[in-house]
């Protein structure tokens, strides 16, 4: 049976209306949600052929030292994705000889449907993963000015190194299963700006270690596409006075018990109580995946005059 190695990423979420929390009108419910892997593999054990199509020798740079930076970056990316996937017993990794695509004419470097099918058949693999391209450059992120005691102004330009890799995944039938360009950057250095002109950026030929490091990170980012992602989110709900008992059931994730108490309250004579009860019912149904029911209760909360319901309806309209 295939082992699933869950790679957990926590997305930062914008917390709503801090003043409401301070006034103890609402509480936050913390929820764990799992998103399926971007790349779905039907086989129990997938055999993957790794191929580097990117050829740094084709770059239009005269300095071999600069070309070497890109060549090494591609090597680090290939090694990183290999190590990441090989650590999972669900995958068997096969490395193709780099001579397959490097230093070949352009027409021989294209991966057509037939070429992908041929490679999988030749190496007896179910998938073909290709490092298609790699790019690296210096990006001027900001320019800061400082004035000394004599009134002279000096400017400093800050640079970040940006590395991106493009990956393509083919099935043994030659169909393109997945394609992604992944980017990673890091602050690199600062340079003085001379005479109000743009500063000369750092030389790529000296950025080898940083390129290797970030190329490897993008490779691991691609490997993550084979795994489910666990997310942590928050939902706000009302808990005061008449809603207190139902709110306690919400806190305990007892959706049915909470709903039984909230449905009558959503028809209360007090618009304040009715709106907040309907809002809580909308939240419960959204969590359970009953989006049409969630929209119905959110609309009722809005009709009762609850302004927060407008924001919930906006969120629900973006959810399929």
C-alpha positions in Angstrom: 0.0 0.0 0.0 1.3 3.4 -0.9 2.7 5.4 2.0 1.7 9.1 2.0 4.2 11.5 3.5 2.3 14.6 4.4 4.2 17.8 3.9 2.6 20.4 6.1 2.5 24.1 5.1 0.8 26.6 7.3 -0.6 29.5 5.3 -0.9 32.8 7.1 -4.5 34.0 7.2 -5.8 37.5 7.8 -7.5 37.6 11.2 -10.8 39.4 11.0 -11.9 42.5 12.9 -9.7 42.6 16.0 -12.0 45.0 17.8 -14.8 42.3 17.7 -12.5 39.8 19.4 -11.6 42.3 22.1 -15.2 43.0 22.9 -15.7 39.2 23.4 -18.5 39.1 20.7 -16.8 36.4 18.7 -14.4 33.5 19.0 -12.0 31.9 16.6 -12.4 28.3 15.5 -9.2 26.6 14.3 -9.6 24.2 11.5 -7.3 21.7 9.8 -7.9 21.1 6.1 -6.1 18.8 3.7 -5.7 19.7 0.0 -5.0 16.9 -2.4 -1.7 16.6 -4.1 -1.3 18.6 -7.3 0.1 15.6 -9.1 -2.1 12.5 -8.6 -0.2 9.2 -9.2 -2.5 6.2 -9.7 0.3 3.6 -9.3 1.1 2.1 -5.9 4.8 2.5 -6.7 5.7 4.9 -9.5 8.9 4.6 -11.4 10.1 8.1 -12.6 12.8 8.8 -15.2 14.6 12.0 -14.5 15.9 13.9 -17.5 17.7 17.2 -17.8 16.8 18.9 -21.0 18.2 22.3 -20.0 21.6 22.9 -21.6 23.6 25.8 -20.1 26.1 25.6 -23.0 23.5 27.2 -25.2 23.5 30.4 -23.2 24.8 33.5 -25.0 27.5 34.3 -22.4 31.2 34.6 -23.3 32.5 33.9 -19.8 32.7 30.2 -19.1 32.6 31.0 -15.4 29.1 32.5 -15.8 27.9 29.6 -17.8 29.2 27.3 -15.1 27.0 28.9 -12.6 23.9 28.0 -14.6 25.2 24.5 -15.3 25.9 23.8 -11.6 22.5 25.3 -10.7 20.8 22.7 -13.0 22.8 19.9 -11.5 21.9 20.9 -7.9 18.2 21.1 -8.9 18.3 17.6 -10.4 20.1 16.2 -7.4 17.7 17.8 -5.0 14.5 16.5 -6.7 16.1 13.0 -7.0 16.9 13.0 -3.2 13.5 14.3 -2.2 11.6 11.7 -4.2 14.0 8.8 -3.6 13.4 9.2 0.2 9.8 8.0 -0.4 9.3 4.3 -0.9 6.4 5.1 -3.2 8.9 6.2 -5.9 11.6 4.4 -7.8 14.0 6.9 -9.4 15.9 6.3 -12.7 18.5 8.8 -13.9 18.9 9.2 -17.6 22.4 9.9 -19.1 22.8 13.7 -19.6 24.1 13.0 -23.1 20.4 12.4 -24.1 19.8 16.1 -24.6 22.9 18.1 -23.8 25.1 19.4 -26.6 22.5 18.3 -29.2 20.9 20.2 -32.1 17.6 22.0 -31.2 15.5 19.5 -33.2 16.9 16.6 -31.2 16.2 18.3 -27.8 12.5 18.6 -28.2 10.3 16.2 -26.1 7.4 15.2 -28.2 4.7 12.8 -27.2 6.4 10.1 -29.1 9.8 11.0 -27.6 8.3 10.8 -24.0 6.7 7.5 -24.8 9.9 6.1 -26.2 12.0 7.2 -23.2 9.6 5.6 -20.7 9.5 2.4 -22.7 13.3 2.3 -23.1 14.0 2.9 -19.3 10.9 0.9 -18.2 9.4 3.8 -16.2 5.8 5.0 -15.7 6.6 8.7 -15.6 9.1 11.1 -17.2 10.1 14.2 -15.2 12.1 16.8 -17.1 14.0 19.8 -15.9 13.1 22.0 -18.9 14.6 25.3 -18.1 16.5 27.2 -15.4 16.9 31.0 -15.1 18.8 33.1 -12.6 19.2 36.9 -12.4 19.8 39.8 -10.0 16.7 41.9 -9.2 17.1 45.5 -7.9 14.5 45.4 -5.1 14.9 48.9 -3.7 17.0 52.1 -3.6 17.5 53.9 -0.3 18.8 57.5 0.2 20.8 58.8 3.2 21.8 62.4 3.9 25.0 63.1 5.9 25.6 66.0 8.3 26.9 68.2 5.4 23.8 67.6 3.4 25.3 65.2 0.9 23.0 62.5 -0.3 24.1 58.9 -0.9 22.0 56.2 -2.5 22.3 52.4 -2.0 20.6 49.8 -4.3 19.6 46.5 -2.8 19.6 43.4 -4.9 18.0 40.0 -4.6 19.0 36.8 -6.4 16.1 35.2 -8.2 16.2 31.6 -9.4 13.4 29.8 -11.3 13.2 26.3 -12.7 10.6 24.8 -15.1 9.5 21.2 -14.8 7.4 19.0 -17.0 6.0 15.6 -16.1 4.9 13.1 -18.7 3.0 9.8 -18.5 4.3 6.7 -20.2 1.7 7.3 -22.9 3.5 10.6 -23.7 0.8 12.9 -22.2 1.8 16.0 -20.3 0.6 15.3 -16.8 1.9 18.4 -15.0 3.9 21.6 -15.8 5.2 24.2 -13.3 7.6 27.1 -13.1 8.8 27.6 -9.5 10.7 30.6 -8.2 12.8 31.2 -5.2 14.7 34.4 -4.2 16.9 35.7 -1.4 18.5 39.1 -0.5 21.9 39.1 -2.1 23.9 42.4 -1.7 23.8 46.2 -1.7 25.7 48.5 -4.0 26.2 52.2 -3.9 24.6 54.3 -6.7 27.2 56.6 -8.3 26.2 60.1 -9.6 22.5 59.4 -9.5 22.8 56.6 -12.0 21.8 53.0 -11.6 24.3 50.9 -9.7 26.1 48.1 -11.4 24.5 44.9 -10.1 26.4 42.0 -8.6 28.0 39.7 -11.0 26.2 36.4 -11.7 29.6 34.7 -12.1 30.2 35.1 -8.4 26.7 33.9 -7.3 27.3 30.2 -7.8 26.6 29.0 -4.2 23.4 31.1 -3.9 22.2 29.9 -7.3 22.8 26.3 -6.3 21.0 26.8 -2.9 17.9 28.3 -4.5 17.8 26.0 -7.4 17.7 23.1 -5.0 14.8 24.8 -3.1 12.7 25.1 -6.3 13.4 21.4 -7.0 12.1 20.4 -3.5 9.1 22.7 -4.2 8.3 20.6 -7.3 8.7 17.4 -5.3 6.1 18.7 -2.9 3.5 18.7 -5.7 3.3 14.9 -5.3 2.0 15.2 -1.7 -1.1 16.4 0.0 -0.9 19.7 1.8 -2.3 20.3 5.3 -3.6 23.8 5.9 -4.6 25.5 9.2 -7.3 28.1 9.0 -9.6 30.0 11.2 -13.3 30.8 11.3 -15.0 33.4 13.4 -18.3 32.7 15.1 -20.6 34.4 17.6 -20.9 33.1 21.2 -22.5 35.7 23.5 -25.8 35.4 25.5 -28.4 33.3 23.8 -25.8 31.7 21.5 -23.5 30.6 24.3 -24.6 26.9 24.5 -24.6 26.5 20.7 -21.2 28.2 20.6 -19.8 25.7 23.1 -20.8 22.9 20.7 -19.1 24.7 17.9 -15.9 25.0 19.9 -16.2 21.2 20.4 -16.8 20.6 16.7 -20.2 19.2 17.5 -21.9 20.5 14.4 -25.2 18.7 14.7 -25.9 19.6 18.3 -24.9 23.2 17.6 -27.3 23.4 14.6 -30.2 22.0 16.6 -29.9 25.0 18.9 -29.2 27.6 16.3 -32.0 26.9 13.8 -34.8 28.1 16.2 -32.7 31.1 17.2 -32.3 32.1 13.5 -36.1 32.8 13.5 -36.0 34.8 16.8 -37.8 38.1 17.0 -34.6 39.9 17.8 -32.8 40.6 14.5 -29.5 40.7 16.4 -29.9 37.2 17.7 -31.4 35.9 14.5 -28.6 37.3 12.4 -25.8 35.9 14.5 -27.5 32.5 14.8 -27.9 32.4 11.0 -24.2 33.5 10.6 -23.1 30.6 12.9 -25.2 28.2 10.8 -23.5 29.5 7.6 -20.1 28.9 9.2 -21.0 25.3 10.2 -22.3 24.5 6.8 -19.3 26.0 5.1 -17.0 23.8 7.2 -19.1 20.7 6.4 -18.9 21.5 2.7 -22.6 22.4 2.3 -22.0 25.5 0.4 -25.5 26.1 -0.9 -26.8 25.8 2.6 -24.1 28.1 3.9 -25.0 30.8 1.3 -28.7 30.5 2.3 -27.9 31.1 6.0 -25.4 33.9 5.2 -28.1 35.6 3.2 -30.5 35.3 6.1 -27.9 36.8 8.4 -27.5 39.8 6.0 -31.2 40.3 5.8 -31.3 40.4 9.5 -28.9 43.4 9.4 -25.6 41.6 10.3 -22.9 43.5 8.3 -20.3 40.7 8.8 -22.5 38.4 6.7 -21.6 40.4 3.6 -17.9 39.4 4.0 -18.9 35.8 4.5 -21.1 35.8 1.4 -18.2 37.3 -0.6 -15.9 34.4 0.6 -18.6 31.9 -0.3 -19.1 33.3 -3.7 -15.4 32.5 -4.5 -15.7 29.0 -3.2 -16.8 26.3 -5.7 
